[in-house]
Amino acid sequence: PQGQSGRGRGPGTGARGPHLIGEVLGRAHQILYELRPGALGVNLVVEETETKVKHVIKQVECIDEHQANEALEELMPLLKLQHTHIAVYKEMFITWNEEISSLFLCLVMEFNKVSFQNVIERKRKAKEVIEPKWLQDVLGQVLDALEYLHQLDIIHRNLKPSNIVLVSSSHCKLQELSSHTLMVDEAKWNVRAEGTEAMHLRKSLRKGPGILNDVLKTMEVKQIPDANIFVDLLPLMLQINPLDRITIRDVIDITFVKNSFKSSCVTLFLHRPMVPEFITDTLLGSNIASILEVMQNFSSQPEVQLRAMKKLLMMPEDELGLPWPLELVEVVVAIMRQHERIADVQLCACSLLLRCLSQGLLRDPEAEVPCDSAVLSTLLSTLKSHPKLEQLTASIYSLLTITTSQGAPAGVPTASALEELQKAGLFEHILEHLDSSRKNRDMCINGLGLLWSLLVDAVIVDKDPLEKAPALIIQVLGSYPTDTEMAEAGCAVLWLLSLLGCIGESQFEQVAAVFLRSIHLCQDRVLLVNNAYRGLANLAKVSELVAFQVVVQEDTGGLGLIKETYQLYKDDPEVVENVCMLLAHLASYKEILPELVSQGVQTLAQEVQERFTSSLVS
């Protein structure tokens, strides 16, 4: 089994008993003590020897290797979560305990001393009520984190007071997100949770939902702060059937919009009452300067931003001030950051930016795109916040292509910017969507375009993510066999991959076949023809099999295809140069020379020599 960051351990590593984690972590960490066992396993506090930074490692015993790997695969996406009120896992790995012959899934988390459970126990002991304003603030942060997870189709699965940790007196985080694979182990769950208040309430509700009425009545009798709100809310939240429960957004609406709850959590301001449409329309009924002013003055109101951006999208180009008013780009990017989790805002903002940038470049190809590192980070962050929204992903791919292909962002070296995008996992992101969204043409076209932009001038930091690229691109082009635009985009990327040495030897003939088919299909697209011949030349240079394939492949014309290309583009020095480069590599193989002579390539070469003295063919 493989773990994150190369920390995987498989059966036979020889770890024993309580020293299991110590042997895996080595001298870089020291086990300090064991916490109270959780519902699923043992929690150990460890300390980095050098930095003294503490972490918690949860050991979850697994039934077998299949369960361990399934749980690990399910939990891996949680490493990418980004939210101020979620304590993300630092690392995950699987290890083997030889003494009891069992596999353990180990989850590394940040360490915090105090949890909400500690606060409850302390207040009970002192017979004190938790301060209502503080409780509302914590509730707001928890609801904000849960809404973020639910928008990503992620369920916490282990929500309880002990898993709400306090980073400070005014800042809490959810921790210990679990997986379906682990939570269905009911025997283990019942043993761990037996005797807890949560399990007691769960069993009581299953026996008779009326038991909740006694709890609610006690809250009113004891005059618990805001008891009237919770009396209405809890029955809606604690339905036995999950499908009958209200959503987190509904909970936020009841507590923070319809009632007077307050929280320091900024995102909850998104749920404040909306500005009426007739007022918004009146405010926006002027020129672009007035619209920008309204957008800035009502920055926290997403409905105002949406109407403003839709109005700008319908505005004539001469009124919009294209190629692009810099202030408009800055305002739109700021709105995207502020309302990152509202999909409609992101979609509209990307459409507006695409209109400004693409129309501006059509008017002036040499224009400098108003882009800085803040724009790139905003677009990347939006990608992570809406991983399943294909329309938004395709739009962001287009925006990133424009910004990365127009030189460096202001104040940032091109190489540095491209390197940061690589480190952010953009290669993996694109390839994942080429695989999962192959039926979405816009996604494929835009993804291939962005790959080209990232590869064309970049120093590749890590080629490993690109290993899957050739096979995926071949599959994508196979899904669109007559799509000339797709073929052009795919051939451009395959050529760069061949140049970078990212095509495996076993893939040479498949890629060469794609180049030949694409030339046969799209002889009229000069960009495709150039890139396909460059790619064929790179492959023929290192593979005699590819050279033979080019010469004898009858279904795409073989050498006849090369002569046909020359006749079409004999006045285009760039195309002729690329054709000659391929012929030079073919002629380097003695076994192929007779075929070249018999097919009249020598006559073609002589003609090229006479017309282009700089030709590669001698």
C-alpha positions as CSV (number, residue, x, y, z in Angstrom):
1,P,0.0,0.0,0.0
2,Q,1.2,3.5,-0.8
3,G,1.0,6.5,1.5
4,Q,1.2,10.2,0.9
5,S,4.7,11.8,0.3
6,G,6.4,8.4,0.0
7,R,5.6,7.5,3.6
8,G,3.7,4.3,2.7
9,R,4.4,1.1,4.5
10,G,3.3,-2.4,3.4
11,P,3.1,-5.8,5.1
12,G,6.4,-7.1,6.5
13,T,7.9,-3.8,7.7
14,G,8.3,-5.3,11.1
15,A,6.6,-2.7,13.3
16,R,5.5,-4.0,16.6
17,G,3.0,-3.1,19.3
18,P,2.9,0.5,20.7
19,H,6.1,1.3,18.9
20,L,4.4,1.0,15.5
21,I,4.3,4.7,14.8
22,G,7.7,5.4,16.3
23,E,9.4,3.0,14.0
24,V,7.6,4.5,10.9
25,L,8.4,8.1,11.9
26,G,12.0,7.4,12.9
27,R,14.2,9.9,14.8
28,A,12.6,12.9,13.3
29,H,9.6,12.6,15.6
30,Q,9.1,11.7,19.3
31,I,5.8,10.2,20.7
32,L,4.8,12.3,23.7
33,Y,1.6,10.7,24.9
34,E,-1.7,9.0,24.0
35,L,-5.0,10.9,24.0
36,R,-8.4,9.5,24.8
37,P,-9.3,6.9,22.1
38,G,-11.7,8.2,19.4
39,A,-14.6,6.4,17.8
40,L,-12.4,4.7,15.2
41,G,-8.9,4.4,16.8
42,V,-6.1,5.5,19.0
43,N,-4.7,9.1,18.9
44,L,-1.1,9.8,19.6
45,V,0.6,13.2,20.2
46,V,4.0,13.4,18.5
47,E,6.6,16.1,18.3
48,E,9.0,16.9,15.5
49,T,12.5,16.6,17.1
50,E,14.0,19.6,15.3
51,T,11.1,22.1,15.2
52,K,9.2,21.0,18.3
53,V,6.0,21.2,16.3
54,K,3.3,18.9,17.6
55,H,1.0,16.7,15.6
56,V,-1.7,14.1,16.3
57,I,-1.6,10.8,14.6
58,K,-4.8,8.7,14.5
59,Q,-4.2,5.0,14.1
60,V,-7.2,3.2,12.6
61,E,-7.1,-0.6,12.5
62,C,-8.4,-2.0,9.2
63,I,-10.0,-5.3,8.5
64,D,-7.7,-6.0,5.5
65,E,-5.6,-4.4,2.8
66,H,-8.6,-3.7,0.6
67,Q,-10.3,-1.7,3.3
68,A,-7.1,0.2,4.1
69,N,-6.5,1.1,0.5
70,E,-10.2,2.0,-0.1
71,A,-10.3,4.3,2.9
72,L,-6.9,5.9,1.9
73,E,-8.2,6.6,-1.6
74,E,-11.4,8.1,-0.2
75,L,-9.6,10.3,2.2
76,M,-6.8,11.6,-0.1
77,P,-8.8,14.4,-1.6
78,L,-9.2,15.9,1.9
79,L,-5.5,16.8,1.8
80,K,-6.4,19.5,-0.8
81,L,-9.1,21.2,1.3
82,Q,-8.5,24.9,2.0
83,H,-10.6,26.6,4.6
84,T,-9.8,28.7,7.7
85,H,-12.2,26.6,9.9
86,I,-11.1,23.1,8.8
87,A,-8.0,21.4,10.2
88,V,-6.8,19.5,7.1
89,Y,-4.8,16.3,7.3
90,K,-1.1,16.8,6.9
91,E,-0.3,13.3,5.8
92,M,-1.7,9.8,5.4
93,F,0.0,6.4,5.2
94,I,-0.6,2.7,5.8
95,T,1.6,0.6,8.0
96,W,1.7,-3.0,9.3
97,N,1.7,-4.2,12.9
98,E,3.5,-7.6,12.8
99,E,2.8,-8.4,16.4
100,I,-1.0,-8.5,15.9
101,S,-0.8,-9.1,12.1
102,S,-3.0,-6.1,11.3
103,L,-2.9,-3.1,9.0
104,F,-3.3,0.4,10.3
105,L,-4.3,3.6,8.4
106,C,-2.5,6.5,10.0
107,L,-3.8,10.1,9.7
108,V,-1.6,13.0,10.7
109,M,-3.4,16.1,11.9
110,E,-2.5,19.4,13.5
111,F,-2.4,19.4,17.3
112,N,-4.6,21.7,19.4
113,K,-4.9,21.4,23.2
114,V,-8.5,22.5,23.6
115,S,-11.7,21.2,22.0
116,F,-15.4,22.3,22.4
117,Q,-15.9,19.1,24.4
118,N,-13.4,20.5,27.0
119,V,-15.3,23.7,27.2
120,I,-18.6,21.8,27.8
121,E,-17.0,19.6,30.5
122,R,-15.4,22.6,32.2
123,K,-18.7,24.6,32.2
124,R,-20.7,21.6,33.5
125,K,-18.2,21.2,36.4
126,A,-18.5,24.9,37.3
127,K,-22.3,24.8,36.7
128,E,-22.0,27.7,34.4
129,V,-23.7,28.5,31.1
130,I,-21.6,28.9,28.0
131,E,-21.6,32.6,27.0
132,P,-24.2,33.0,24.2
133,K,-22.2,35.5,22.0
134,W,-19.2,33.2,22.1
135,L,-21.4,30.1,21.3
136,Q,-22.9,31.9,18.3
137,D,-19.5,32.8,17.0
138,V,-18.3,29.2,17.2
139,L,-21.6,28.0,15.6
140,G,-21.1,30.4,12.7
141,Q,-17.6,29.1,12.1
142,V,-18.7,25.5,12.2
143,L,-21.7,26.1,9.9
144,D,-19.4,28.0,7.4
145,A,-17.0,25.1,7.3
146,L,-19.8,22.5,6.9
147,E,-21.4,24.5,4.0
148,Y,-18.0,24.6,2.3
149,L,-17.7,20.8,2.7
150,H,-21.2,20.1,1.5
151,Q,-20.6,22.3,-1.6
152,L,-17.8,19.9,-2.5
153,D,-20.0,16.9,-1.8
154,I,-18.0,16.0,1.3
155,I,-19.6,14.8,4.5
156,H,-17.8,15.1,7.8
157,R,-19.2,11.8,9.1
158,N,-17.8,12.3,12.6
159,L,-19.1,15.6,13.8
160,K,-19.1,16.0,17.6
161,P,-17.8,18.5,20.2
162,S,-14.4,16.8,20.6
163,N,-13.8,17.3,16.9
164,I,-14.3,21.0,17.1
165,V,-10.9,22.2,18.2
166,L,-10.1,25.7,19.4
167,V,-7.1,27.3,17.8
168,S,-7.7,30.4,19.9
169,S,-10.5,31.7,22.1
170,S,-12.2,33.1,19.0
171,H,-11.2,30.7,16.2
172,C,-12.3,27.1,15.9
173,K,-11.7,24.3,13.3
174,L,-13.4,21.1,12.4
175,Q,-11.1,18.1,12.5
176,E,-11.1,14.3,11.9
177,L,-13.2,14.1,8.8
178,S,-13.9,10.5,8.2
179,S,-14.7,8.2,5.2
180,H,-17.6,6.0,4.3
181,T,-15.4,2.9,4.3
182,L,-14.4,3.4,7.9
183,M,-17.8,4.5,9.2
184,V,-19.6,1.4,8.0
185,D,-17.5,-0.8,10.4
186,E,-20.5,-0.8,12.8
187,A,-19.0,-3.3,15.3
188,K,-16.0,-1.1,15.9
189,W,-18.1,2.1,15.9
190,N,-20.5,0.7,18.6
191,V,-17.6,-0.4,20.9
192,R,-15.9,3.0,20.7
193,A,-19.0,5.1,20.9
194,E,-20.8,3.0,23.6
195,G,-21.6,5.2,26.6
196,T,-21.1,8.5,24.8
197,E,-23.9,11.1,24.9
198,A,-24.1,11.1,21.1
199,M,-24.7,7.4,21.0
200,H,-27.2,7.6,23.8
201,L,-29.2,10.3,22.0
202,R,-29.0,8.3,18.7
203,K,-30.4,5.2,20.3
204,S,-33.1,7.1,22.1
205,L,-34.2,8.8,18.9
206,R,-34.3,5.5,17.1
207,K,-36.5,4.0,19.8
208,G,-38.9,6.9,19.9
209,P,-38.4,10.3,18.3
210,G,-40.6,11.8,21.1
211,I,-37.6,11.6,23.4
212,L,-36.4,14.8,21.8
213,N,-39.4,16.7,23.2
214,D,-38.1,16.1,26.7
215,V,-34.7,17.6,25.8
216,L,-36.3,20.6,24.3
217,K,-38.7,21.1,27.2
218,T,-35.7,21.0,29.6
219,M,-33.9,23.7,27.5
220,E,-36.9,26.0,27.9
221,V,-37.3,25.3,31.7
222,K,-33.7,25.9,32.3
223,Q,-33.9,29.1,30.3
224,I,-31.0,28.2,28.0
225,P,-30.0,31.2,25.9
226,D,-31.7,31.2,22.5
227,A,-33.7,28.1,23.5
228,N,-36.7,29.2,21.4
229,I,-34.5,29.1,18.2
230,F,-33.0,25.7,19.1
231,V,-36.5,24.3,19.9
232,D,-37.5,25.0,16.3
233,L,-34.2,24.0,14.8
234,L,-33.2,20.7,16.4
235,P,-36.2,18.6,15.3
236,L,-35.4,19.6,11.7
237,M,-31.8,18.7,12.1
238,L,-32.2,15.4,14.0
239,Q,-34.4,13.5,11.6
240,I,-33.7,9.8,11.5
241,N,-33.6,9.7,7.7
242,P,-30.8,12.0,6.5
243,L,-32.9,13.0,3.4
244,D,-35.5,14.5,5.8
245,R,-32.9,16.8,7.5
246,I,-32.6,20.5,6.6
247,T,-29.5,21.7,4.8
248,I,-26.7,23.7,6.3
249,R,-27.8,26.7,4.3
250,D,-31.2,26.4,5.9
251,V,-29.6,26.3,9.3
252,I,-27.6,29.4,8.5
253,D,-30.8,31.2,7.3
254,I,-32.7,30.3,10.5
255,T,-29.9,31.3,12.9
256,F,-28.0,34.2,11.3
257,V,-30.5,35.7,8.8
258,K,-34.0,35.3,10.3
259,N,-32.7,35.6,13.9
260,S,-30.1,37.8,15.6
261,F,-27.2,35.4,15.8
262,K,-23.8,37.0,15.0
263,S,-20.5,35.5,14.1
264,S,-17.1,36.8,13.2
265,C,-17.1,34.4,10.2
266,V,-17.1,36.7,7.1
267,T,-18.7,34.2,4.7
268,L,-21.9,34.3,6.7
269,F,-22.5,37.9,5.6
270,L,-23.3,36.3,2.2
271,H,-26.7,35.3,3.7
272,R,-27.8,38.8,4.7
273,P,-31.1,40.1,3.2
274,M,-30.7,40.9,-0.5
275,V,-30.9,44.4,-2.0
276,P,-34.2,44.6,-4.0
277,E,-33.8,44.3,-7.7
278,F,-35.5,47.6,-8.6
279,I,-33.0,49.4,-6.3
280,T,-30.1,47.6,-7.9
281,D,-31.3,48.3,-11.4
282,T,-31.7,52.0,-10.6
283,L,-28.1,52.2,-9.2
284,L,-26.7,50.4,-12.3
285,G,-28.5,52.4,-14.9
286,S,-25.5,54.6,-15.8
287,N,-22.0,54.3,-17.3
288,I,-19.2,52.0,-16.5
289,A,-17.6,54.3,-13.9
290,S,-20.9,54.4,-11.9
291,I,-21.3,50.6,-12.2
292,L,-17.8,50.0,-10.9
293,E,-18.6,52.3,-8.0
294,V,-21.8,50.4,-7.2
295,M,-19.8,47.1,-7.3
296,Q,-17.3,48.5,-4.9
297,N,-19.9,50.0,-2.5
298,F,-21.9,46.8,-2.4
299,S,-19.0,44.4,-2.5
300,S,-20.5,42.0,0.1
301,Q,-23.8,41.6,-1.8
302,P,-23.5,38.8,-4.4
303,E,-26.8,39.6,-6.0
304,V,-25.7,43.2,-6.7
305,Q,-22.4,41.9,-8.2
306,L,-24.3,39.4,-10.5
307,R,-26.6,42.0,-11.9
308,A,-23.7,44.5,-12.4
309,M,-21.6,42.0,-14.2
310,K,-24.5,40.8,-16.4
311,K,-25.1,44.5,-17.3
312,L,-21.4,44.8,-18.2
313,L,-21.6,41.7,-20.4
314,M,-24.4,43.2,-22.4
315,M,-22.7,46.6,-22.7
316,P,-21.4,47.6,-26.2
317,E,-17.6,47.4,-26.6
318,D,-17.2,51.1,-27.1
319,E,-18.9,51.8,-23.7
320,L,-17.0,49.1,-22.0
321,G,-13.7,50.7,-22.9
322,L,-12.0,47.7,-24.5
323,P,-9.3,46.5,-24.9
324,W,-9.8,46.5,-21.2
325,P,-10.2,49.1,-18.4
326,L,-7.6,48.0,-15.8
327,E,-9.9,49.0,-12.9
328,L,-12.7,46.7,-14.2
329,V,-10.3,43.7,-14.1
330,E,-9.2,44.5,-10.6
331,V,-12.7,44.9,-9.3
332,V,-13.9,41.7,-10.9
333,V,-11.0,39.7,-9.5
334,A,-11.6,41.2,-6.0
335,I,-15.3,40.1,-6.3
336,M,-14.2,36.6,-7.3
337,R,-12.0,36.4,-4.2
338,Q,-14.7,37.7,-1.9
339,H,-17.5,35.4,-3.2
340,E,-15.3,32.5,-4.1
341,R,-17.8,29.8,-3.1
342,I,-20.8,31.3,-5.0
343,A,-20.7,29.5,-8.4
344,D,-23.0,32.0,-10.2
345,V,-20.7,34.9,-9.3
346,Q,-17.6,32.9,-10.4
347,L,-19.2,31.9,-13.8
348,C,-20.3,35.5,-14.5
349,A,-17.0,37.0,-13.5
350,C,-15.1,34.6,-15.7
351,S,-17.4,35.3,-18.7
352,L,-16.7,39.0,-18.2
353,L,-13.0,38.6,-17.9
354,L,-12.9,36.4,-21.0
355,R,-14.8,39.0,-22.9
356,C,-12.5,41.8,-21.9
357,L,-9.2,39.8,-22.4
358,S,-10.1,37.9,-25.6
359,Q,-11.7,40.9,-27.4
360,G,-8.8,43.1,-26.3
361,L,-6.3,40.7,-27.8
362,L,-8.2,40.5,-31.1
363,R,-8.0,44.2,-31.4
364,D,-4.3,44.4,-30.4
365,P,-2.4,41.1,-30.3
366,E,0.6,42.9,-28.8
367,A,-1.4,44.3,-25.9
368,E,-0.2,43.6,-22.4
369,V,-2.7,41.5,-20.4
370,P,-3.4,43.3,-17.1
371,C,-2.5,40.3,-14.9
372,D,-0.5,39.8,-11.7
373,S,0.1,37.0,-9.3
374,A,-3.1,37.8,-7.4
375,V,-5.1,37.0,-10.6
376,L,-3.4,33.7,-11.0
377,S,-3.9,32.7,-7.3
378,T,-7.6,33.8,-7.5
379,L,-8.2,31.6,-10.6
380,L,-6.4,28.6,-9.0
381,S,-8.4,29.0,-5.8
382,T,-11.7,29.1,-7.7
383,L,-10.7,25.9,-9.4
384,K,-10.2,24.1,-6.1
385,S,-13.5,25.5,-4.7
386,H,-15.6,24.2,-7.6
387,P,-14.0,21.0,-8.7
388,K,-17.2,19.5,-10.3
389,L,-18.4,22.6,-12.2
390,E,-17.2,21.8,-15.7
391,Q,-18.3,25.1,-17.3
392,L,-16.4,27.1,-14.7
393,T,-13.3,24.9,-15.1
394,A,-13.3,25.3,-18.8
395,S,-13.6,29.1,-18.5
396,I,-10.7,29.3,-16.0
397,Y,-8.6,27.2,-18.3
398,S,-9.2,29.7,-21.1
399,L,-8.3,32.6,-18.8
400,L,-5.1,30.9,-17.6
401,T,-4.2,30.2,-21.2
402,I,-4.5,33.9,-22.0
403,T,-2.6,35.1,-19.0
404,T,0.2,32.6,-19.3
405,S,0.7,32.9,-23.0
406,Q,1.0,36.7,-23.0
407,G,4.3,36.9,-21.1
408,A,4.9,37.4,-17.4
409,P,2.5,38.9,-15.0
410,A,3.5,42.3,-13.8
411,G,6.5,42.0,-11.5
412,V,6.7,38.2,-11.8
413,P,9.3,36.4,-14.1
414,T,7.6,34.1,-16.6
415,A,9.6,31.1,-15.5
416,S,8.7,31.8,-11.9
417,A,4.9,32.1,-12.6
418,L,4.8,28.9,-14.7
419,E,6.8,27.1,-12.0
420,E,4.3,28.2,-9.4
421,L,1.4,26.9,-11.5
422,Q,3.2,23.5,-11.9
423,K,3.7,23.3,-8.1
424,A,0.0,24.1,-7.6
425,G,-0.8,20.8,-9.4
426,L,-2.2,22.4,-12.6
427,F,-0.8,19.6,-14.8
428,E,-2.5,17.0,-12.7
429,H,-5.7,19.0,-12.6
430,I,-5.9,19.3,-16.4
431,L,-5.1,15.7,-17.1
432,E,-7.7,14.6,-14.5
433,H,-10.4,16.6,-16.3
434,L,-9.3,15.4,-19.7
435,D,-9.9,11.9,-18.4
436,S,-13.2,12.5,-16.5
437,S,-14.7,15.1,-18.8
438,R,-13.8,13.7,-22.2
439,K,-17.4,14.2,-23.5
440,N,-17.2,17.9,-22.8
441,R,-15.6,19.4,-25.9
442,D,-15.0,22.8,-24.4
443,M,-13.2,21.2,-21.4
444,C,-10.9,19.2,-23.8
445,I,-10.2,22.1,-26.1
446,N,-9.4,24.5,-23.3
447,G,-7.5,22.0,-21.3
448,L,-5.2,21.2,-24.3
449,G,-4.8,24.9,-25.0
450,L,-3.7,25.5,-21.4
451,L,-1.3,22.5,-21.5
452,W,0.3,24.0,-24.6
453,S,0.7,27.4,-22.9
454,L,2.3,25.8,-19.8
455,L,4.7,23.7,-21.8
456,V,5.8,25.9,-24.6
457,D,8.3,28.1,-22.7
458,A,8.5,26.4,-19.3
459,V,11.3,24.7,-17.5
460,I,9.5,21.5,-16.3
461,V,10.0,21.1,-12.6
462,D,8.6,17.6,-12.4
463,K,7.9,15.5,-15.5
464,D,6.1,12.7,-13.5
465,P,2.6,14.2,-13.8
466,L,3.0,14.3,-17.6
467,E,3.5,10.5,-17.9
468,K,-0.2,10.0,-18.4
469,A,-0.6,12.9,-20.9
470,P,0.2,11.1,-24.2
471,A,-2.3,8.3,-23.6
472,L,-5.0,10.7,-22.4
473,I,-4.5,13.0,-25.4
474,I,-4.7,10.0,-27.8
475,Q,-8.0,9.0,-26.2
476,V,-9.4,12.5,-26.4
477,L,-8.5,12.8,-30.1
478,G,-10.0,9.4,-30.6
479,S,-13.3,10.7,-29.1
480,Y,-13.4,13.5,-31.7
481,P,-12.0,11.8,-34.9
482,T,-13.2,14.5,-37.3
483,D,-12.7,17.6,-35.1
484,T,-10.0,19.6,-36.8
485,E,-9.7,22.1,-33.9
486,M,-9.3,19.3,-31.4
487,A,-6.7,17.6,-33.6
488,E,-4.7,20.9,-33.9
489,A,-4.7,21.4,-30.1
490,G,-3.8,17.8,-29.5
491,C,-0.9,17.7,-32.0
492,A,0.6,20.9,-30.6
493,V,0.8,19.3,-27.1
494,L,2.0,16.0,-28.4
495,W,4.8,17.7,-30.3
496,L,5.9,19.5,-27.1
497,L,5.8,16.3,-25.1
498,S,8.0,14.6,-27.7
499,L,10.4,17.5,-27.5
500,L,10.5,17.2,-23.7
501,G,11.1,13.5,-23.8
502,C,7.7,12.8,-22.1
503,I,6.5,10.2,-24.5
504,G,7.4,6.6,-23.6
505,E,9.0,4.3,-26.1
506,S,5.9,2.0,-26.0
507,Q,3.8,5.0,-27.1
508,F,5.9,6.1,-30.1
509,E,4.0,4.3,-32.8
510,Q,0.6,5.4,-31.4
511,V,1.6,9.0,-31.2
512,A,3.1,8.8,-34.7
513,A,-0.2,7.4,-36.0
514,V,-2.1,10.3,-34.5
515,F,0.3,12.8,-36.2
516,L,-0.2,11.1,-39.6
517,R,-4.0,10.8,-39.3
518,S,-4.2,14.5,-38.2
519,I,-2.1,15.7,-41.2
520,H,-4.3,13.5,-43.5
521,L,-7.4,15.0,-41.9
522,C,-6.3,18.7,-41.7
523,Q,-3.9,19.5,-44.5
524,D,-5.4,22.9,-44.7
525,R,-4.5,23.9,-41.1
526,V,-0.9,25.1,-41.3
527,L,-0.4,25.2,-37.5
528,L,-1.4,21.6,-37.2
529,V,0.8,20.6,-40.1
530,N,3.8,22.3,-38.7
531,N,3.4,20.8,-35.2
532,A,2.6,17.3,-36.5
533,Y,5.7,17.2,-38.8
534,R,7.9,18.5,-35.9
535,G,6.5,15.7,-33.7
536,L,7.1,13.1,-36.3
537,A,10.6,14.3,-36.8
538,N,11.4,14.1,-33.1
539,L,10.0,10.5,-32.9
540,A,11.7,9.3,-36.2
541,K,15.0,10.7,-34.9
542,V,15.0,8.2,-31.9
543,S,12.9,5.3,-33.3
544,E,13.5,3.4,-36.5
545,L,10.1,1.7,-36.1
546,V,8.4,5.1,-36.3
547,A,10.6,5.9,-39.4
548,F,9.3,2.7,-41.1
549,Q,5.8,3.6,-40.0
550,V,5.9,7.0,-41.7
551,V,7.2,5.4,-44.9
552,V,4.9,2.4,-45.3
553,Q,1.7,3.4,-43.6
554,E,-0.8,3.3,-46.5
555,D,-4.0,4.4,-44.8
556,T,-2.7,7.9,-44.2
557,G,-0.7,8.1,-47.4
558,G,2.9,7.3,-46.2
559,L,5.5,9.2,-48.3
560,G,2.7,10.3,-50.6
561,L,1.3,12.3,-47.7
562,I,4.7,14.1,-47.3
563,K,4.8,14.9,-51.0
564,E,1.2,16.1,-50.9
565,T,2.1,18.5,-48.0
566,Y,5.1,19.8,-49.9
567,Q,3.0,20.6,-53.0
568,L,0.4,22.5,-50.9
569,Y,3.0,24.5,-48.9
570,K,6.1,24.7,-51.1
571,D,6.0,28.4,-50.8
572,D,5.9,28.3,-47.0
573,P,9.5,28.1,-45.6
574,E,8.4,27.0,-42.2
575,V,6.4,24.0,-43.4
576,V,9.1,23.0,-45.9
577,E,11.7,23.2,-43.1
578,N,9.7,20.9,-40.9
579,V,9.0,18.4,-43.8
580,C,12.7,18.4,-44.6
581,M,13.6,17.8,-40.9
582,L,11.5,14.6,-41.0
583,L,13.0,13.5,-44.3
584,A,16.5,14.0,-43.0
585,H,15.8,11.7,-40.0
586,L,14.2,9.1,-42.3
587,A,17.2,9.2,-44.6
588,S,19.5,8.5,-41.6
589,Y,18.3,4.8,-41.6
590,K,20.1,2.8,-44.3
591,E,17.2,0.3,-44.6
592,I,14.8,3.1,-45.5
593,L,16.9,4.9,-48.1
594,P,16.0,2.6,-51.0
595,E,12.3,3.2,-50.3
596,L,12.9,7.0,-50.3
597,V,14.7,6.8,-53.6
598,S,12.0,4.6,-55.2
599,Q,9.2,6.9,-54.1
600,G,10.9,9.9,-55.7
601,V,11.9,11.7,-52.5
602,Q,15.4,12.5,-54.0
603,T,13.8,14.6,-56.7
604,L,11.7,16.4,-54.1
605,A,14.9,17.0,-52.1
606,Q,16.7,18.5,-55.1
607,E,13.8,20.9,-55.7
608,V,13.9,22.0,-52.1
609,Q,17.6,22.6,-52.3
610,E,17.3,24.8,-55.3
611,R,14.4,26.8,-53.8
612,F,15.6,26.9,-50.1
613,T,19.3,27.0,-49.7
614,S,19.0,26.7,-45.9
615,S,17.1,23.4,-46.1
616,L,18.1,20.6,-43.8
617,V,18.0,18.1,-46.7
618,S,21.4,17.7,-48.3
